[in-house]
Amino acid sequence: MDNASFYEQVFQVVALIPNGRVTSYGVIAAYLGAKSSSRMVGYAMNDAVKAMPPIPAHRVVNRNGLLTGKFHFSTPTKMQELLEAEGVKVIDDKIVNFKKFFWDPSVELDLER
């Protein structure tokens, strides 16, 4: 699979993350059958700014709930601002009550892959 098609699959999953929920790079990679490709999911999120329709990349964080992708937004605080606008509290670049907001596509989605 080439990067473009992998990115498109990542974008399809990320587009389904509900408002006010978050998931991790690794969980998306595992859902797509590429468990060791969490870094590639991160690269896809870096490219998400070019995607049409827009992809809610702010809802993808690391496995501990840290906003590791925040520097790829228009300002270093934009990711946090977008999450907080959806009711997700962030302190010191980490989601408060991460498990409460966590969305796992392998549990929540019944998609054909």
Order of alpha helices (4+ residues) and beta strands (2+ residues): alpha-beta-alpha-alpha-beta-alpha-beta-beta-alpha-alpha
